[in-house]
Amino acid sequence: RTKAQQCLQASQILNFDAYCLTETWLNDGFYSHELFDNNFSVLRRDRSQETYSRSNKEDIRGGGVCIAIKNTSNLKIIHQVEWQCDYIEDLWVTLISSSGKKLHICCCYIPGITPADIFEKYISSIGDVVLRLNDDEVIFLGDQNVPEFFNGKLSRGAKYDSLLDLMDMCEFSQCND
């Protein structure tokens, strides 16, 4: 929210076909055109009261995810609502090219306070979706809040193991930039 103007300017200057944002802090009082102009189709999943109450936070601010796809990219966009999890902030989109090739994108934000059992259940559901997609391309990105995964710490926990299992099973690779 605080960087909306910078996001809008960047999307007008840079020549990217897609943007995925996490921890957007958006709500129904904030309009998508404040982030992206009419050249983009914008899908959002703002932090909901339901997600907020499950995270046991006292404050509903924060969280949320957004995917913006350039309209000129000649892609059919399908918002895969049925793949979304009701206890994690995630957003699934399928892009279909004119040749029929499919790219599935999942952008998620998992609060750091998410209990390990909920985290593991979510990661397992991602694996279930990906396995059903056969040979389609999948991009799973976002903030999973597993700092030991990025930092390479020796102390591994249930969240680390779940994420590693998903990466192995789905042949994902990690990129932290």
C-alpha positions as CSV (number, residue, x, y, z in Angstrom):
1,R,0.0,0.0,0.0
2,T,2.7,2.4,0.9
3,K,4.5,1.8,-2.4
4,A,1.5,2.0,-4.7
5,Q,2.8,4.9,-6.7
6,Q,6.2,3.2,-7.2
7,C,4.5,0.0,-8.3
8,L,2.3,1.9,-10.8
9,Q,5.3,3.7,-12.2
10,A,7.4,0.6,-12.4
11,S,4.7,-1.3,-14.2
12,Q,4.5,1.5,-16.8
13,I,8.3,1.7,-17.3
14,L,9.3,-2.0,-17.1
15,N,8.3,-4.4,-19.8
16,F,7.1,-7.3,-17.7
17,D,4.0,-9.4,-18.7
18,A,3.3,-10.4,-15.1
19,Y,3.8,-9.1,-11.5
20,C,3.2,-11.1,-8.3
21,L,3.1,-9.2,-5.0
22,T,3.0,-10.5,-1.5
23,E,2.1,-8.7,1.8
24,T,0.2,-6.1,-0.2
25,W,-1.7,-4.8,2.8
26,L,-4.6,-4.0,0.5
27,N,-8.3,-4.0,1.5
28,D,-11.6,-3.1,-0.2
29,G,-10.8,0.6,0.2
30,F,-7.8,0.4,-2.1
31,Y,-8.3,0.1,-5.9
32,S,-6.3,-2.1,-8.2
33,H,-5.8,0.8,-10.6
34,E,-3.8,2.5,-7.9
35,L,-1.1,-0.2,-8.5
36,F,-1.5,-1.1,-12.2
37,D,-3.0,0.8,-15.1
38,N,-5.7,-0.5,-17.5
39,N,-3.0,-2.5,-19.4
40,F,-3.2,-5.1,-16.7
41,S,-5.8,-7.6,-15.4
42,V,-5.4,-7.6,-11.7
43,L,-6.4,-10.4,-9.4
44,R,-6.1,-9.9,-5.6
45,R,-6.7,-11.8,-2.5
46,D,-6.7,-9.3,0.4
47,R,-6.4,-10.4,4.0
48,S,-9.8,-11.4,5.1
49,Q,-11.4,-11.5,8.4
50,E,-11.4,-15.3,8.2
51,T,-7.7,-15.5,7.6
52,Y,-7.1,-12.9,10.2
53,S,-9.1,-14.7,12.9
54,R,-7.2,-18.0,12.1
55,S,-3.9,-16.3,12.5
56,N,-4.8,-15.1,16.0
57,K,-3.5,-11.6,15.3
58,E,-5.0,-8.6,17.0
59,D,-4.7,-6.5,13.8
60,I,-6.1,-7.3,10.4
61,R,-3.5,-5.1,8.6
62,G,-0.9,-6.8,6.5
63,G,-0.9,-9.9,4.3
64,G,-2.6,-10.2,1.0
65,V,-1.4,-11.2,-2.4
66,C,-1.8,-9.9,-6.0
67,I,-1.1,-11.1,-9.5
68,A,-1.2,-8.7,-12.4
69,I,-1.1,-9.9,-16.0
70,K,-0.5,-7.6,-19.0
71,N,-3.6,-7.6,-21.2
72,T,-1.6,-7.4,-24.4
73,S,0.1,-10.7,-23.6
74,N,-2.4,-12.7,-25.7
75,L,-3.1,-15.0,-22.8
76,K,-6.4,-16.4,-21.5
77,I,-6.5,-15.9,-17.7
78,I,-8.3,-18.2,-15.4
79,H,-8.6,-17.5,-11.7
80,Q,-8.5,-20.9,-10.1
81,V,-10.6,-20.1,-7.0
82,E,-11.2,-23.8,-6.2
83,W,-7.5,-24.4,-5.7
84,Q,-7.2,-21.6,-3.1
85,C,-6.8,-22.5,0.5
86,D,-9.2,-21.0,3.0
87,Y,-6.6,-20.6,5.8
88,I,-3.6,-19.2,3.9
89,E,-3.5,-16.2,1.7
90,D,-2.9,-17.6,-1.8
91,L,-4.0,-16.8,-5.3
92,W,-3.9,-19.3,-8.2
93,V,-4.0,-18.2,-11.9
94,T,-3.7,-20.3,-15.0
95,L,-2.5,-18.6,-18.2
96,I,-3.2,-20.3,-21.5
97,S,-1.4,-19.3,-24.6
98,S,-2.9,-19.2,-28.0
99,S,-1.1,-22.5,-28.7
100,G,-2.8,-24.1,-25.6
101,K,0.3,-24.2,-23.4
102,K,-0.6,-23.7,-19.7
103,L,1.3,-21.9,-17.0
104,H,-0.1,-22.1,-13.5
105,I,1.0,-19.5,-10.9
106,C,0.5,-19.6,-7.2
107,C,1.4,-16.5,-5.2
108,C,1.1,-17.0,-1.5
109,Y,1.8,-15.3,1.8
110,I,2.0,-17.5,4.9
111,P,2.2,-15.5,8.1
112,G,5.2,-16.5,10.2
113,I,3.0,-17.3,13.2
114,T,1.2,-20.0,11.2
115,P,1.2,-23.3,13.2
116,A,3.3,-26.1,11.8
117,D,0.3,-28.4,11.3
118,I,-1.6,-25.7,9.2
119,F,1.6,-25.0,7.2
120,E,2.1,-28.7,6.5
121,K,-1.5,-29.1,5.4
122,Y,-1.2,-26.2,3.0
123,I,2.1,-27.4,1.5
124,S,0.5,-30.9,1.1
125,S,-2.5,-29.3,-0.8
126,I,0.0,-27.5,-3.1
127,G,1.6,-30.9,-3.9
128,D,-1.8,-32.4,-4.6
129,V,-2.7,-29.6,-7.1
130,V,0.6,-29.8,-8.8
131,L,0.5,-33.5,-9.2
132,R,-2.9,-33.2,-11.0
133,L,-1.5,-30.8,-13.5
134,N,0.6,-33.4,-15.3
135,D,3.3,-31.8,-17.5
136,D,2.0,-28.2,-17.2
137,E,4.5,-25.6,-16.0
138,V,4.0,-24.4,-12.4
139,I,5.4,-21.4,-10.6
140,F,5.0,-21.4,-6.8
141,L,6.1,-18.2,-5.3
142,G,5.6,-15.9,-2.4
143,D,6.6,-15.5,1.2
144,Q,6.4,-18.8,3.0
145,N,8.1,-17.4,6.2
146,V,10.6,-20.3,6.6
147,P,13.7,-18.3,7.3
148,E,15.9,-21.3,8.0
149,F,15.2,-22.5,4.4
150,F,16.8,-19.3,3.0
151,N,19.5,-18.9,5.6
152,G,20.7,-22.5,5.4
153,K,20.5,-23.0,9.2
154,L,21.3,-26.5,10.5
155,S,18.3,-26.6,12.8
156,R,15.5,-27.9,10.7
157,G,11.9,-28.0,11.7
158,A,8.6,-29.3,10.4
159,K,8.0,-26.3,8.2
160,Y,11.4,-26.6,6.6
161,D,10.9,-30.4,6.0
162,S,7.4,-29.8,4.5
163,L,8.7,-27.2,2.1
164,L,11.7,-29.3,1.1
165,D,9.5,-32.4,0.5
166,L,7.2,-30.2,-1.8
167,M,10.2,-29.0,-3.7
168,D,11.6,-32.5,-4.2
169,M,8.2,-34.0,-5.1
170,C,7.3,-31.2,-7.6
171,E,10.9,-30.7,-8.9
172,F,10.7,-27.0,-7.9
173,S,13.9,-25.0,-7.6
174,Q,14.5,-22.1,-5.2
175,C,15.3,-18.6,-6.2
176,N,15.7,-15.8,-3.6
177,D,16.3,-12.4,-5.0
